[in-house]
């Protein structure tokens, strides 16, 4: 095996991990693929013969690529959708997920956390993601953000305070989460408002993203009673729907002619639902993967040897 083939093999072994880093940095699966591909190109243009830890080197490179992409967003002064829901990672509730889905679902990164991460400054997000989620030392992150290790530690600390509370306080129990979600769905299908209130946290947040073509379907609703009054939002889930995992947590997708029409994801803490995310953007739903790729299907964006 020549050197190029060896590098391609080693990169492919790290590809799931790199995509997981990029997904947490960017909140977009397509942009994460772009960042991983750019990392592959940078590897091909670099002399890594003296690199002792290639996995660590690739992690910092993909972090730098993502940082540049986040700064580019800011420089273009893109106006984000007011009620944007990050790209979900959707898989079937049965069967073993493929390795790439396993990497993306690692550490139980949920949509609620991704929403908060998108409010951070690019350097804060990088410091938090690389250090707190992937244990990269501050000494290795500091050159990427052009700060001292101490200043980089402060970036991560500020980010940590911002994201506090974005994940459930109690350890996730998949069985309990699904029971809570099933109770919510049963109550919504039956028009049982008291049943809905029983499983909703008093301060529950509902975020619905209808995309640019359906801006009227986008909204943010706070409070159990206000969410219950949005019962019509859940009407599309009453008939042809199926349970799925969304970023490793319980969710449900409604289908029209066998295709995704809307996706609902839940953040459950204890016995109460604390956040609900509804994705109804037709363009993004069209690209939604429901479950695992067929055996032998190559991963998107994989480098060629």
N, C-alpha and C positions, 0 to 999 in steps of 0.2 A: 504494500500500500504506500503510495507516494505521500508527500507532505500535505498536498492539497486535499487528498481524500481523507487523511487523518484528521485535519482541521475540520472538515465537513462532518465527520463522524462525531467528533467531540462537541461541535456546536449543536448538532442535532440532539445530543444527550442532554444539553442544557436548555434546549429551546422552550420547553414547557415552563421552566423556571423563569426564563427571561420574559416570556409572554405574561406570566403572572405579575412580575415586577412592573412591566409596561402598562398592564391593565389597571393596576392600582394607581399608577401615576397619572394615567390619562382618562380613565373611566370610559374608554371606547375600545371595543374589540378590534375594529378595523384600523384605528390609529395604533393600537398595540401591535398589530401585525406589521404595520409600516415601520414602527420603531425597531422591531426584531429584525426585519429585513435590512434596515440601515445598519444595524449592529453587525450583521453578517458581512455586509459590504465593507465596513470599517475593518473587520477582522482580516478580510482578504487583502486590504491595502496596508496592513501593519506587520511589522516584524515582531512576532511574539516568541521568538526562539528563547529569549531570556526570561519569559514570564513563568514563574513557578506555579502560580495558582490561576489557571486560565478561566475557571468558573468565576472567581472573584473579579478578574479583569473584565470579563464580559458583563458582569452585573453592573460595574461602575460605568462601562461604556453605554449600556442601554439606559442607565439612569441619566447620563449626560444628554443622550439623544432625546429622551423624554423631556428633560428640563428645557432644551432648546425649543421643542415643540410647544410646550406650555408658554414660554416667553413669546413665541411667535403668535400664539393666539392673542396674548395681551397687546402686542405691538400692532396687530391688525384691528384692535379694539372691537373684536367680535362681541356682539350683544347676545349673551346666552338666553335661551328660552327661560321665561320666568319660572316655569314649573318643570324643569328638565329632570327626567329619570335616567340615570346612567345605563349603559348597555348591560342587560342581564346575561348571566351565564345560566342557560336552561338545560336541564337534563331530565331524563325519565326517572321515575321514583323506583323503578325496579331494574335490577342488573347492575353490574359494575361499570362505573363511568370510565371513559378512556383516560389515559394518563394526562392529557392536556387539560381536560375538565377537572381532574383531581388537583392539578397544580393551581388552577384558577380558583378552586374552592378551598384551597388550603387556608388555614387560620380563620376560617369562617368569616371572610370578608363579605359583608352584606351591603345591600344597596343603600341602607341608611348611613353607613360609614362612608361610602363613596360620595354620597351627596355632601357630607360635611367636608371631605377632602377637597372637593371642588371649590370650596370657599377659601382655601388656604392660598397664600402666595406661592409661586412656583418653588422657590428655594425651601420654604417651610415644608411643602409637600414632599420634596425630594428627601430632605433630612429625616422626616418622620417615616416615610415608606421604607427607605433603605435601612435605617437603624432599627426602628421599632418592629418592623414586619419581617426584615430579612437579616438582621443582626450584622449589618456592615458597620465596622468601626468608624467613629467620627473622624479619625485621622485619614481615612480613605475617602470620606465624603467631602471633607473640607476643601480639597483642591477643585472639586467639581463646582462648588458654589462660590469659590474665590474668597473664602473666609478662613479664620483660624479654627482649629478643632473646638476651642471653647465657644466661639461665636456660633459654630454649627450646632453644638449641643444646645445652645439657647434657642436656635430655630426649631429644633425638634421638641424642646420643652414647650414653646409657645403653641406649636401644632398639637401637642398632646393635650393641652388644656382645652383647645377648641374641639377636639374629637371626643373628649370625655363624655360619656353618656350616649354615644352614637351606637354602641353595641349593648346587647342585653347584659344586665348586671349579674344574672344567674347563669350558670353553665347551661348550654343548650341541651335539651332533651328532645330528640327528634320525634319520639312517640307522643310526648305531651304537646309539642308544637303542632303536630298534625291534628291531634284531637281538638285543640283550640280552634284551628283554622276550619276544620270540618264543622264544628259547632257554629262558627260564624257563617259559613256558607249555607248550612241548613236553616239558620234563622233568617238570612237574607232572602232565600228562596221562598220561605213560608211567610214573609212579611212580619216576622216576630220581632218587633222593635225592642221589647224587654229582653229577649234572648240575645239580640245584638249588643245591647248595653252591658249585658253580663260578661261578655268576653272582650270588651273594649276598655283600654285604659282611659281614665277620665280626660287625659291630655293627648289622646291618640292624634296622630297627624296623617292625613290622607293627601297624597301627592299624585295627581293625574297628569300625564303627558300625552297630549293628542298630536304633537308635532306641528310643524308650520302650516300644514294643509288643514289641520283640524284644531286651530288655536282655541276655538270655543269649547273644546273638550278638555282643555288644560285648566287645572285649578289646584289650589292648596286649601285644605279644610282642616281646622284644628278643633278638637274637643269631641267627646263621644256623641253627644246629642246632635251636633252639627253633622258628624259623619253618618249617623243613622238617618238623618234627613236626606242624605244623598243616596237613598236606597235604589233609585233608578240607575245609578252608576253601575250597580252590580247585576242589573237585569240580564245583561248579555251572558252572564255566567250560569244562568238557570237551566239551560238545556244542553247543548252539545259542548261539554267541557271535560277536561281531564286534569287530574292532579299532576304536578311536576315539581321539581326542585329548582329553585331560583337562587343562585349563589349558595347552594347547599341548604337553603331553608324552604319550608313549605310554600307552594304557590299553586295557582290554577290558571289554565289557559282556555279561553273559549275559542271554538272553531267554527268557521263558516266554509262549507264545501271542503272540509278537511284541511283548511289552512288557518293559521293563527289570526284571530280577529281582535283579541285583546289579551293582555297578560296581567295578572294580579299577584303581587308578591307581598309577603307579610313578615314583619319583625315581631316576634313573640318574646315577652319577658315574663317568666313564671306562667301564670294562667291568663294573661291578658295580652292583647294585641296592642303594640305601642306605635307601630307605623304600618301604613299600607301604601304600596306603590302600584299604580295602574299605568301600564304602557299601552297606548292606543294609537301610536304613530304608525300608519299603514306602511310607510317605507321601511321602517326599522323592523316591524313585525314580519315583513316579507322575507327578511334575511334571517329570521329567528330559527335556530336549530332546536328541534324538540327531541332531545335524546342524543344518543351516541352515533358517531359515524359508522358506516358499515365496515366490517373488518377488512383491512387492506387498503382503506381509503387514505391517501396521503394527507398529512396535515397541511392546511393552507399556508402558503408562504414559506414552505420548507426549502432550505437551500439545496441547490443541486450540486452534486459532487463534480 
